[in-house]
Amino acid sequence: MSIKLRSTELSFAEASFLKWQYGFDEEDEPFERALWQAIMRAWEADNASDAGYLERLGSSGAFPEEVALYLRFKSAGSDEVWNELIRRAALSDRRTVKVDTPINRRRSTGSDRGQTTHTHQ
């Protein structure tokens, strides 16, 4: 399953962030997945101490747009940020709709293949 975004209304960072939140496809750029994980871990580490990881990740020449977007997402107004992003991307809110990730679909398909129905008379 591929996520369909209305990307004409989103920056590259916003589209990448939404794909990360909804679950990347296997064909997606591994660097983007790693970048969002690094930003999330830097945010967590900076909240636990004064390490300054986010400042370095968001510095000029690094990933300022991605870090700024993540900080807006984690801010007090995160619902507004999220709702605006999904509106512009023409997506439904995954928090109200159960969306199967590729791995969950593979697991359910694999377990379905191994099951047989027995009837007892």
Secondary structure as the mmCIF struct_conf table of DSSP 4:
data_model
#
loop_
_struct_conf.conf_type_id
_struct_conf.id
_struct_conf.beg_label_comp_id
_struct_conf.beg_label_asym_id
_struct_conf.beg_label_seq_id
_struct_conf.end_label_comp_id
_struct_conf.end_label_asym_id
_struct_conf.end_label_seq_id
HELX_RH_3T_P HELX_RH_3T_P1 SER A 7 GLU A 9
BEND BEND1 LEU A 10 LEU A 10
HELX_RH_AL_P HELX_RH_AL_P1 PHE A 12 TYR A 22
TURN_TY1_P TURN_TY1_P1 GLU A 26 GLU A 27
BEND BEND2 ASP A 28 ASP A 28
HELX_RH_AL_P HELX_RH_AL_P2 PRO A 30 ALA A 48
BEND BEND3 SER A 49 SER A 49
HELX_RH_AL_P HELX_RH_AL_P3 TYR A 53 LEU A 57
TURN_TY1_P TURN_TY1_P2 GLY A 58 GLY A 58
BEND BEND4 SER A 59 SER A 59
TURN_TY1_P TURN_TY1_P3 SER A 60 GLY A 61
BEND BEND5 ALA A 62 ALA A 62
HELX_RH_AL_P HELX_RH_AL_P4 PRO A 64 LYS A 74
BEND BEND6 SER A 75 SER A 75
TURN_TY1_P TURN_TY1_P4 ALA A 76 GLY A 77
HELX_RH_AL_P HELX_RH_AL_P5 SER A 78 ALA A 89
TURN_TY1_P TURN_TY1_P5 ALA A 90 ALA A 90
TURN_TY1_P TURN_TY1_P6 ARG A 94 THR A 96
BEND BEND7 VAL A 97 VAL A 97
HELX_RH_AL_P HELX_RH_AL_P6 PRO A 102 GLY A 114
#
